[in-house]
Amino acid sequence: RRRKKKKRNGEQSGAPVDLSIAEQTQMHESEDERKHLESVCRAYRQYGTFTMSQWSLWRHRIQQLHPETQSVLPDSLRPFSVESKARTERFHKAVVQNQFCLDLILKHAGMPNSQSNLKETWASSESVSKVSSVLKSLYRDWSIDGRAERDQCYQPLLEGTKQHLPVSTASRPPRLVVPGAGVGRLALELASLGYEVQGNEFSLHMLLASDFILNSGWTPERQLHINPWLLETQNIRENIDQIRSVAIPDVDPVFLLEVDNENAPEFSMAAGEFVSIYADPSQHEKWDGVVAAFFLDTAPCIVDYIRVIHSMLVEGGVLLSLGPLLYHWSGPPIRPDDGSFEGYFDRHAYLDPRYLQSVDVSWEDVKIVMENVGFDIVDEKFEMTADYTSNSKSMKPSRFECVYCVARKRPPS
């Protein structure tokens, strides 16, 4: 599916405004996709309840400590103290702020929110964890506090795109795909430079949030406050760090483009799995560039991504990538007592099959694959330090030493 950036009320209207992701899913998609949408929205609705349950469990564990142990705790940890009650109230206020933001996202999508008093089954813990990741991504992409992360990761890609695929007034803008677009900032920044951009995202958790932040009308003059790290319980330096609030958005997504509606390059989002969309013959040699941040290692087999990227690029087209090799689908180790590969697969049959298909390879191997597929490596930099949705106050930030790579599709020999 493809959706254009919506116009605000009162703005000049170009092409017709597309329906929201939720409305499209309800009207056009399969029963499985409708069920998936509902499961994601359920996790959004139940985020606050899940988060307060975690807090209650933590408080209960403290209450179970021996009285002598409790006696040396800070006042804010001692059960039933005034300070403990105040600490819980501060945490609860932060949860309410997050739930308010999530409810607005659901309202924008035309879906029931946490105030709808629905009788429903509980969301999975995994799905609620993804909602927490959405809040961290909104911090990374759309807050002043997240600018340091964006400068580390997005700025090299923006500068590299301008260098290797410059925009010229004498020809059409280069057409770019931003896979793993998340909540949309990198794709929109590229569009603001005059490129024709299509963001691509598979996660419906992220798509609901990106649709909201790009189209709902919140601006620096009318901001939301979120607390992205409430579910983080480790490596906290000061109590306030866990409930630290950030304001979003730091810019107006509409006016970030700073071009008039008539001449604005097309900016869209394609919802779906990267290979299933761009391996289609209709996408072959249709794009000038692929700009990928923390994306290549999300494939069960990185070779599949590289081959699809090569096929979708025109001759001379460019892949710009920055990220680590974390390999999101890296599977569990085999045990000698599994007896055979079949025994290993049987023991882990409950897992998503992609965990059992992942092939983890070195960057040295990745480069050879790129060259064998038909790319020339034209730029490469190592030790590009980049945080990822990291609490800057944490004692263990989520930090990676990334590789930056520019690969150009060579002419056929």
PADO-484672 format. One record per residue (C-alpha): residue number from 1; residue in three letters; y negated, x negated, z. Coordinates in steps of 0.5 Angstrom, whole numbers. Example, Ala and Ser with C-alpha at 12.3 -4.5 7.8 and 13.67 -1.06 7.14 Angstrom:
2
- n, res, Y, X, Z
- 1, ALA, 9, -25, 16
- 2, SER, 2, -27, 14
% end
This chain:
413
- n, res, Y, X, Z
- 1, ARG, 0, 0, 0
- 2, ARG, -7, -2, -1
- 3, ARG, -13, 0, 2
- 4, LYS, -21, -2, 1
- 5, LYS, -26, -3, 6
- 6, LYS, -29, 4, 8
- 7, LYS, -36, 5, 7
- 8, ARG, -40, 8, 13
- 9, ASN, -43, 14, 14
- 10, GLY, -50, 14, 10
- 11, GLU, -48, 8, 6
- 12, GLN, -47, 8, -2
- 13, SER, -40, 10, -4
- 14, GLY, -37, 6, -9
- 15, ALA, -29, 8, -10
- 16, PRO, -26, 14, -6
- 17, VAL, -25, 12, 1
- 18, ASP, -17, 11, 2
- 19, LEU, -13, 14, 8
- 20, SER, -12, 11, 14
- 21, ILE, -5, 7, 15
- 22, ALA, -3, 12, 19
- 23, GLU, -5, 18, 15
- 24, GLN, -1, 14, 9
- 25, THR, 5, 13, 13
- 26, GLN, 5, 20, 15
- 27, MET, 4, 23, 8
- 28, HIS, 8, 18, 3
- 29, GLU, 13, 14, 7
- 30, SER, 20, 15, 9
- 31, GLU, 23, 18, 15
- 32, ASP, 24, 11, 18
- 33, GLU, 17, 9, 17
- 34, ARG, 14, 15, 20
- 35, LYS, 19, 14, 26
- 36, HIS, 17, 6, 26
- 37, LEU, 9, 9, 26
- 38, GLU, 11, 13, 32
- 39, SER, 14, 8, 36
- 40, VAL, 8, 3, 35
- 41, CYS, 3, 8, 37
- 42, ARG, 8, 10, 43
- 43, ALA, 7, 3, 45
- 44, TYR, -1, 3, 44
- 45, ARG, -1, 9, 49
- 46, GLN, 4, 7, 54
- 47, TYR, 0, 0, 55
- 48, GLY, -3, 1, 61
- 49, THR, 3, 4, 65
- 50, PHE, 7, -2, 63
- 51, THR, 2, -7, 65
- 52, MET, 0, -3, 72
- 53, SER, 8, -3, 73
- 54, GLN, 8, -11, 72
- 55, TRP, 2, -11, 77
- 56, SER, 6, -7, 82
- 57, LEU, 12, -11, 81
- 58, TRP, 9, -17, 83
- 59, ARG, 5, -14, 89
- 60, HIS, 12, -11, 91
- 61, ARG, 15, -18, 91
- 62, ILE, 9, -21, 95
- 63, GLN, 11, -15, 100
- 64, GLN, 18, -17, 101
- 65, LEU, 16, -24, 103
- 66, HIS, 18, -26, 110
- 67, PRO, 12, -24, 115
- 68, GLU, 11, -32, 117
- 69, THR, 10, -33, 109
- 70, GLN, 5, -27, 108
- 71, SER, 1, -30, 114
- 72, VAL, -1, -36, 110
- 73, LEU, -3, -33, 104
- 74, PRO, -10, -31, 102
- 75, ASP, -13, -25, 104
- 76, SER, -13, -22, 97
- 77, LEU, -5, -23, 97
- 78, ARG, -4, -20, 104
- 79, PRO, -1, -13, 103
- 80, PHE, -5, -7, 105
- 81, SER, -11, -12, 106
- 82, VAL, -18, -10, 104
- 83, GLU, -19, -16, 99
- 84, SER, -12, -14, 96
- 85, LYS, -14, -7, 95
- 86, ALA, -20, -10, 92
- 87, ARG, -16, -15, 87
- 88, THR, -12, -9, 85
- 89, GLU, -18, -5, 83
- 90, ARG, -21, -10, 79
- 91, PHE, -14, -11, 75
- 92, HIS, -14, -3, 74
- 93, LYS, -21, -3, 71
- 94, ALA, -19, -9, 66
- 95, VAL, -13, -5, 64
- 96, VAL, -17, 2, 63
- 97, GLN, -22, -2, 59
- 98, ASN, -16, -5, 55
- 99, GLN, -13, 2, 54
- 100, PHE, -20, 5, 52
- 101, CYS, -20, 0, 46
- 102, LEU, -13, 2, 44
- 103, ASP, -14, 9, 45
- 104, LEU, -20, 9, 40
- 105, ILE, -15, 5, 35
- 106, LEU, -11, 11, 36
- 107, LYS, -16, 16, 35
- 108, HIS, -19, 12, 29
- 109, ALA, -12, 13, 26
- 110, GLY, -11, 20, 27
- 111, MET, -6, 19, 32
- 112, PRO, -5, 22, 39
- 113, ASN, -7, 17, 45
- 114, SER, -6, 16, 52
- 115, GLN, -10, 22, 54
- 116, SER, -6, 27, 50
- 117, ASN, -1, 28, 56
- 118, LEU, 5, 28, 51
- 119, LYS, 12, 28, 54
- 120, GLU, 16, 22, 50
- 121, THR, 21, 17, 51
- 122, TRP, 19, 10, 53
- 123, ALA, 17, 4, 49
- 124, SER, 21, -2, 48
- 125, SER, 18, -8, 52
- 126, GLU, 18, -12, 46
- 127, SER, 13, -7, 42
- 128, VAL, 9, -7, 48
- 129, SER, 8, -14, 48
- 130, LYS, 6, -14, 41
- 131, VAL, 0, -9, 43
- 132, SER, -2, -15, 48
- 133, SER, -2, -20, 42
- 134, VAL, -6, -15, 38
- 135, LEU, -11, -16, 44
- 136, LYS, -11, -23, 44
- 137, SER, -12, -23, 36
- 138, LEU, -18, -19, 37
- 139, TYR, -21, -24, 42
- 140, ARG, -19, -30, 37
- 141, ASP, -22, -26, 30
- 142, TRP, -28, -22, 33
- 143, SER, -31, -25, 39
- 144, ILE, -36, -30, 40
- 145, ASP, -31, -33, 45
- 146, GLY, -26, -34, 40
- 147, ARG, -30, -38, 35
- 148, ALA, -28, -45, 37
- 149, GLU, -21, -42, 35
- 150, ARG, -23, -40, 29
- 151, ASP, -27, -46, 27
- 152, GLN, -21, -50, 29
- 153, CYS, -16, -46, 24
- 154, TYR, -20, -42, 19
- 155, GLN, -26, -47, 18
- 156, PRO, -22, -52, 14
- 157, LEU, -19, -47, 10
- 158, LEU, -26, -44, 8
- 159, GLU, -28, -51, 6
- 160, GLY, -22, -53, 2
- 161, THR, -22, -46, -2
- 162, LYS, -30, -47, -3
- 163, GLN, -28, -54, -6
- 164, HIS, -21, -53, -10
- 165, LEU, -23, -46, -12
- 166, PRO, -31, -45, -13
- 167, VAL, -34, -39, -14
- 168, SER, -38, -39, -21
- 169, THR, -43, -34, -23
- 170, ALA, -41, -35, -30
- 171, SER, -34, -32, -29
- 172, ARG, -30, -27, -25
- 173, PRO, -29, -29, -18
- 174, PRO, -23, -33, -16
- 175, ARG, -17, -28, -13
- 176, LEU, -14, -30, -7
- 177, VAL, -9, -27, -2
- 178, VAL, -9, -28, 5
- 179, PRO, -2, -27, 8
- 180, GLY, -1, -26, 15
- 181, ALA, -8, -23, 15
- 182, GLY, -7, -20, 22
- 183, VAL, -14, -17, 24
- 184, GLY, -17, -19, 18
- 185, ARG, -23, -24, 20
- 186, LEU, -20, -30, 15
- 187, ALA, -20, -25, 9
- 188, LEU, -26, -22, 11
- 189, GLU, -30, -29, 11
- 190, LEU, -27, -31, 4
- 191, ALA, -30, -24, 1
- 192, SER, -36, -26, 4
- 193, LEU, -36, -32, 0
- 194, GLY, -36, -28, -6
- 195, TYR, -28, -28, -7
- 196, GLU, -24, -22, -9
- 197, VAL, -19, -22, -3
- 198, GLN, -13, -18, -1
- 199, GLY, -10, -19, 6
- 200, ASN, -3, -18, 7
- 201, GLU, 0, -16, 14
- 202, PHE, 7, -14, 15
- 203, SER, 6, -12, 23
- 204, LEU, 4, -4, 24
- 205, HIS, 1, -6, 31
- 206, MET, -4, -11, 27
- 207, LEU, -5, -6, 21
- 208, LEU, -8, -1, 26
- 209, ALA, -12, -5, 29
- 210, SER, -15, -9, 23
- 211, ASP, -16, -2, 20
- 212, PHE, -20, 0, 26
- 213, ILE, -24, -6, 27
- 214, LEU, -26, -7, 20
- 215, ASN, -28, 1, 19
- 216, SER, -30, 4, 25
- 217, GLY, -37, 2, 26
- 218, TRP, -37, -2, 32
- 219, THR, -42, -8, 32
- 220, PRO, -45, -13, 36
- 221, GLU, -50, -8, 38
- 222, ARG, -45, -3, 40
- 223, GLN, -39, -7, 43
- 224, LEU, -32, -6, 46
- 225, HIS, -30, -10, 52
- 226, ILE, -23, -12, 52
- 227, ASN, -19, -17, 57
- 228, PRO, -13, -20, 53
- 229, TRP, -9, -24, 58
- 230, LEU, -7, -19, 63
- 231, LEU, 0, -20, 62
- 232, GLU, 0, -27, 63
- 233, THR, 2, -29, 70
- 234, GLN, 3, -37, 69
- 235, ASN, -2, -43, 69
- 236, ILE, -7, -39, 72
- 237, ARG, -13, -43, 75
- 238, GLU, -17, -38, 78
- 239, ASN, -16, -31, 79
- 240, ILE, -22, -29, 75
- 241, ASP, -19, -32, 69
- 242, GLN, -13, -27, 68
- 243, ILE, -18, -21, 68
- 244, ARG, -23, -25, 64
- 245, SER, -27, -20, 59
- 246, VAL, -29, -21, 52
- 247, ALA, -34, -17, 47
- 248, ILE, -32, -15, 40
- 249, PRO, -34, -15, 35
- 250, ASP, -39, -21, 35
- 251, VAL, -41, -19, 28
- 252, ASP, -41, -13, 24
- 253, PRO, -35, -13, 19
- 254, VAL, -39, -9, 14
- 255, PHE, -45, -13, 13
- 256, LEU, -42, -20, 14
- 257, LEU, -41, -19, 6
- 258, GLU, -48, -19, 5
- 259, VAL, -48, -17, -2
- 260, ASP, -50, -11, -5
- 261, ASN, -45, -5, -6
- 262, GLU, -45, -5, -14
- 263, ASN, -43, -13, -14
- 264, ALA, -39, -14, -8
- 265, PRO, -32, -17, -10
- 266, GLU, -26, -13, -8
- 267, PHE, -23, -13, -1
- 268, SER, -17, -10, 0
- 269, MET, -11, -10, 5
- 270, ALA, -4, -9, 3
- 271, ALA, 1, -7, 8
- 272, GLY, 8, -9, 8
- 273, GLU, 13, -15, 8
- 274, PHE, 10, -21, 4
- 275, VAL, 16, -23, -1
- 276, SER, 18, -15, -2
- 277, ILE, 10, -14, -5
- 278, TYR, 9, -21, -8
- 279, ALA, 16, -22, -11
- 280, ASP, 15, -16, -16
- 281, PRO, 14, -18, -23
- 282, SER, 7, -14, -23
- 283, GLN, 4, -20, -18
- 284, HIS, 7, -26, -23
- 285, GLU, 1, -30, -24
- 286, LYS, -4, -25, -22
- 287, TRP, -7, -30, -17
- 288, ASP, -12, -36, -16
- 289, GLY, -10, -38, -9
- 290, VAL, -6, -36, -3
- 291, VAL, -10, -38, 4
- 292, ALA, -5, -38, 9
- 293, ALA, -6, -40, 17
- 294, PHE, 0, -40, 21
- 295, PHE, 4, -37, 16
- 296, LEU, 9, -41, 12
- 297, ASP, 13, -42, 19
- 298, THR, 14, -34, 19
- 299, ALA, 19, -34, 14
- 300, PRO, 27, -34, 16
- 301, CYS, 27, -39, 10
- 302, ILE, 21, -42, 8
- 303, VAL, 23, -44, 1
- 304, ASP, 23, -36, -1
- 305, TYR, 15, -36, 1
- 306, ILE, 14, -43, -3
- 307, ARG, 18, -40, -9
- 308, VAL, 14, -33, -9
- 309, ILE, 7, -36, -8
- 310, HIS, 9, -41, -14
- 311, SER, 11, -35, -18
- 312, MET, 4, -31, -16
- 313, LEU, -1, -36, -18
- 314, VAL, -4, -38, -24
- 315, GLU, -3, -45, -27
- 316, GLY, -7, -49, -23
- 317, GLY, -7, -44, -18
- 318, VAL, -8, -47, -11
- 319, LEU, -4, -46, -4
- 320, LEU, -8, -48, 2
- 321, SER, -4, -48, 9
- 322, LEU, -6, -50, 16
- 323, GLY, -1, -49, 21
- 324, PRO, 5, -52, 25
- 325, LEU, 13, -51, 24
- 326, LEU, 14, -46, 30
- 327, TYR, 19, -42, 25
- 328, HIS, 19, -36, 29
- 329, TRP, 26, -34, 27
- 330, SER, 29, -40, 29
- 331, GLY, 36, -37, 32
- 332, PRO, 40, -39, 38
- 333, PRO, 44, -45, 39
- 334, ILE, 52, -45, 37
- 335, ARG, 57, -46, 43
- 336, PRO, 63, -50, 42
- 337, ASP, 67, -44, 45
- 338, ASP, 65, -39, 39
- 339, GLY, 71, -42, 36
- 340, SER, 68, -41, 29
- 341, PHE, 61, -39, 25
- 342, GLU, 64, -32, 25
- 343, GLY, 65, -32, 32
- 344, TYR, 58, -35, 33
- 345, PHE, 55, -29, 29
- 346, ASP, 59, -24, 32
- 347, ARG, 57, -26, 39
- 348, HIS, 49, -25, 37
- 349, ALA, 51, -19, 33
- 350, TYR, 45, -15, 37
- 351, LEU, 40, -20, 34
- 352, ASP, 36, -18, 28
- 353, PRO, 40, -22, 22
- 354, ARG, 34, -26, 21
- 355, TYR, 35, -30, 27
- 356, LEU, 42, -32, 24
- 357, GLN, 39, -34, 17
- 358, SER, 33, -38, 19
- 359, VAL, 33, -45, 16
- 360, ASP, 29, -50, 20
- 361, VAL, 26, -56, 16
- 362, SER, 22, -62, 17
- 363, TRP, 15, -62, 14
- 364, GLU, 18, -68, 10
- 365, ASP, 23, -63, 7
- 366, VAL, 18, -58, 6
- 367, LYS, 13, -62, 1
- 368, ILE, 19, -64, -3
- 369, VAL, 21, -57, -4
- 370, MET, 14, -56, -6
- 371, GLU, 14, -61, -11
- 372, ASN, 21, -59, -14
- 373, VAL, 18, -52, -14
- 374, GLY, 13, -54, -18
- 375, PHE, 7, -56, -14
- 376, ASP, 3, -62, -14
- 377, ILE, 0, -64, -7
- 378, VAL, -7, -66, -7
- 379, ASP, -9, -66, 0
- 380, GLU, -6, -67, 6
- 381, LYS, -8, -68, 14
- 382, PHE, -4, -69, 20
- 383, GLU, -6, -68, 27
- 384, MET, -11, -62, 26
- 385, THR, -11, -59, 33
- 386, ALA, -11, -52, 33
- 387, ASP, -11, -47, 39
- 388, TYR, -7, -40, 38
- 389, THR, -10, -34, 42
- 390, SER, -10, -38, 47
- 391, ASN, -14, -37, 54
- 392, SER, -19, -43, 54
- 393, LYS, -18, -43, 62
- 394, SER, -11, -43, 62
- 395, MET, -7, -49, 65
- 396, LYS, -3, -49, 59
- 397, PRO, -6, -47, 53
- 398, SER, -3, -45, 47
- 399, ARG, -4, -51, 42
- 400, PHE, -1, -54, 36
- 401, GLU, -2, -60, 32
- 402, CYS, -2, -57, 25
- 403, VAL, -2, -60, 18
- 404, TYR, -7, -58, 13
- 405, CYS, -4, -58, 6
- 406, VAL, -7, -56, -1
- 407, ALA, -2, -56, -7
- 408, ARG, -4, -54, -14
- 409, LYS, 1, -51, -19
- 410, ARG, 2, -56, -24
- 411, PRO, 3, -54, -32
- 412, PRO, 10, -53, -34
- 413, SER, 13, -59, -37
% end
